[in-house]
Amino acid sequence: MSTVPHDHREPGGPVVDETSFEQKEVAGLSQGQIVRRRFRRHKGAMISVVVLILIVILAATSIGWGPIPHWWKWTYSETIPFVDDQSPTLKIWPFSNGFAWGDHPFGSDNEQGRDLFANVMRGTQQTLIVIVILGILATVIGVVIGALAGFYRGWVDSVLMRFTDLVITLPAILITAVLGFVFNASGVFVVAISLGLLSWTGLARLVRGEFLTLREREFVDAAKVAGASDARIIFKHILPNTVGVIVVNVTLLMGGGILSEAALSFLGFGIQYPDISLGSLISLYAGKMSFQPWLFIWPGVMIIVIVLAINFIGDGLRDAFDPRQKRIPKAKDLRRGAPEAATTSDAATA
Amino acid sequence: MLGSQTPTGISTEEHGTLLTFIIRRIIAGFFIVLGATFIAYILVANAGDPLTNARQLQDPAMRENMIKSLTTSLHLDVNPVARYFLWLRGIGGCFVGACDFGKNIQQGDVTSDLGTYMGTSLKLIFSAIALAIIIGLTVGIVTALKQYSGFDYAVTFLTFLFFSLPVFWVGIVLKDLVAIKFNNFLQAGAVFTTAWIVILALFFGLLAYSVQSAPFLRKLTIAAIVAAVVALLSWYISSTGWLLDPKLGIIVIAILSAAIAAGVTTLTAGLANKKALYSALSTAAVGVALYYPLLSFFHSGMNLWKLLLLLVIAIVVGIAVGYLWGGDDKALNARTGALTALGISIIIFIDRLMRAWYTYSNNPEIGGRPLATASPSTPNLVGDFWIQSLDTLTHLLLPTITLMLISVAGHSRYARASMLEVLNQDYIRTARSKGLTERTVIMRHAFRNALIPITTIIAFDISGLLGGAVVTERVYGWTAMGTLFQNGLQNTDPNPVMAFFLVNAILAVLCNMLADISYAALDPRIRVGS
C-alpha cells in the first residue's frame, strides 16, 4: 500500500489531499474514540444493533426467561385451545389500519396445539444461547491456539496448525451426535458446545498470521529487553493489537454458527422435541409451505433477521477497526472539505 | 464468511522449491487424513450401539443370528482401535484397486453405495461451484468497477442477505415458489399477465439504470429502451406460448452469434482491433453456417463424449480462424476466436435442448410439470440423449441455485474487494498514465492480479459445499452422500458414516492444499523457498 498522498484534483478546483482530509477527521482522538466514531458512522450496523437489542428484549420478556417474568398469554410448551382461523393475527400499519397483536400474532397450529409466537420466541432464546456459548468457546480456543502458534513458531506452530487442519475436516453433525449420545443429552448446550469446539479454526489461522507479523515489531523487542515474560508479551503487548481482527471474525463466526445450529436441528441432530429451535420449527412445518405458509416463514424470517443484523454489525466493526482501510471520500465530502483545506494550507504558508 | 479466511498456511522461513513444498504438503495431508479418520472412527464407535435395531427383533433365534452375523461383519468383537486398523486395511485396498468400505447394518456393501452416491453428489457440487464462480466473479468485478453505483449498493445488500439465509429454508421456498408455481404457470398455458410484463420491464429497466455511470438523461433513455425491449419480448413469449415449445431458430442464433463475437472482442482486444473482430465474426459465421448440418448430426445417437468432442473441434476451429487472419498478434486473434466458438457452441447446444423441451414436458412420466422437486432424476424415463440431459438439468436447477447462493455472495464480495485493492495499486496508475486503454488496464493488469486471492477462497469454499450439499439433498429428497451420512448416524451404522467422512476429509485437505499451492504458484511474491 502506498503512503504517498493521493492528490485528488477536481477540474478547475483547488488541490485536495485525501490523506490530510482523513487525518483531519481523526485528529486528536484516541484509538477507541476513532473506532467508536467510525462504527457509529456505519448506518447498517447501527440499525442492526437496535434491531438486535429489540429482538433480545422481546425474546427475553415475552415468554419469560429464567427469573424474567413473561407477559405473553402462552408459553411454548402450552397446548393452546382450538382456533378457527389459524392465520396470523398481527396487524401492522402498512398492511392494515393501526397495530394489534391479536391472540396469535404469528399464527397458530391446531394440529400441534402451538402458538407460533411463543414457539418462535423460544427458538430465538435458544439461538441467543448458541451465539453466546459458541462465541466464547471459539474465541478462547482460536485465540490461544493462534497466539501460541504465531508467537513460538517452529514445531509448536507446525503441530498446532496441522491440528487445526485436522479439526477443519470434522463435521459438526458428527460431534453433536456423539456428544448427545455419550452424555445422553440433546439440547441447546450440546449443540452450542460442539459448534464452538469446531468453529475456531478460521480465527486461529488469522490470529496466528497477526502474531507472526506483530512479534517482529520493535515494541515486542522493547518488552523483551525490559524482561517481560512470554505470557506478558503475548497477552499484554501483542493481543491488544489483534483485538480488531478477533472481534470482527468472532461476530461473523456467530452469524455462521446460528445457521449451522439451525441446519443441525433441521436435519434432526440438534435441539429436538419437546424443546424448540428455529431450525426444528422449520423442519416440522416444511410441508406446510403451500397451505399455511406463515408456520414456515416466521421462524425462517427470524433466523434471517438475526444473522443479517450480526453480519451488518460485523461489517461495521470491520470498517471501524481496520486501520489499513482508506475510506475514499465522496466528491461531496471533498468539496465540503476543500475550502477548509485551502485555508489551512494558506495559514501554514502565512 | 466475509473475508475471514486468508491464506496463512505458508510460513516464510521454509526452505526449498515449490516442488518440495507441494510434496511436503501432500505428506502432511496424508497424515492429517489418517489422524482425522482415526479420531472420527473412535467418535463414531462411541456414538451408539450398531446392534440397537438387531436387539429389537421379536424372534429370539433370529435375534441371536442377526447379532452374531453383524458382530462378525462389523468386527464388533474387537476393540475400536483394532477395528480402525481393520477398516483402514479395507480402505488401503483402494491403492491396489480393491476398495472395501465395509458393510452397513443391513449387510449391504457400502463401497458400491458410495460409488453411485458420490456421482450424484459431485454432480450437484460441481455445478454449484461452476455457476458460483462465473456469477460471483462477474458480479464482483462489475460492482468493483461501478463502485458506489445503485447496482453496487443493491448487490452489497443482496450479498449480505444471501449470507444470512439458511440453505434449507431457501430450498423449501424455492421448491414452492419457483418449481410448483412455474409448473402451474406452464400448465395454465404459459401466459404472462399484464402486471407481470410491467414488473419484468420495470425490473430490467431499473437494473439497466443502476449499472450505468452516465449523465442522468442518457441513463434514463437507455433504461427506457431496455424496459421497452423486455416488455415486447415478454409479450411475444406470452402470446406465442414460447415457453411451452421454445426454440431459437437460425435468425436469433445469427443475431446472438454476432453479439457474442462483438462482446468477446470488446473484452479481449477492443473493437478497434480489426483483425480480432474479423476473427470473431468469421468464427461466428462458421458456427451459423454449421447450424443445420449440426441439427441433423445431433439427431443420430448423441452422447456426452461426442458432445465434448464437438466442443473441442469448435474451439480448434476458432483458434485456426484466428491464426488465419494473421496480423501482429495471432495469439490474441486465436483467443478471441476460441472464446467466440465456445459461446456459439453453448447457444447451439441450448437451442437443441429447447427443441427437446416440448417432447420432454409432455412425456407421461413428466406430465407437463417439468421443474422437478424430488430425486436426482426421473425414474423410468425413456428418451434420447437430449431428453435425458433435460431431465438431469431440470432436476439439478433448483438444488444448484440453493447450494450456490452463499458461495455467490462470498465470491462476489471477495472479488469486489480484491479488484478494488488492485485498482488502487501503483502499477495500475502507471498503466493508465502510459496511455493504455481502460480495457487493457482492467482486463490485463487489474483482472488477472485480482484473481490470485480469489483462487484461494474458491478452493476453501469447495470443502464447505459438501456440508451444504447434505442439507440441500435432504430438502430435495435426493439419495446421495448426505443420505449415507445422515441415515448412518441416525441408525448408528458406522461404516456409511466413515465412508462419507473419508470423502469429506480428503476433499477438505485437498482443497486446503490446493489453496496454499495455487497461492504460492500464482503469486511469486509469496516465498515458499528462499
Interface residues (C-beta under 8 A of the other chain):
Chain A: M1 S2 G44 R153 D157 M161 R162 D165 L166 I168 T169 L170 P171 I173 L174 I175 A177 V178 F181 V182 G202 L203 R205 L206 R208 G209 L212 N249 L252 L253 G255 G256 L259 A262 A263 F266 L267 G268 F269 G279 I282 S283 A286 M289 S290 P293 F296 G300 I303 I304 V307 L308 N311 F312 G314 D315 R318 K326 K330
Chain B: M1 L2 G3 S4 Q5 T6 T8 G9 S11 E13 A28 G29 F31 I32 V33 G35 A36 I39 A40 L43 V44 N46 A47 G48 Y148 F160 L161 F163 S164 L165 P166 V167 F168 W169 I172 V173 K175 D176 I180 N424 Q425 D426 S463 G467 V470 V471 R474 V475 F485 Q486 L489 Q490 V497 F501 N504 A505 A508 V509 N512
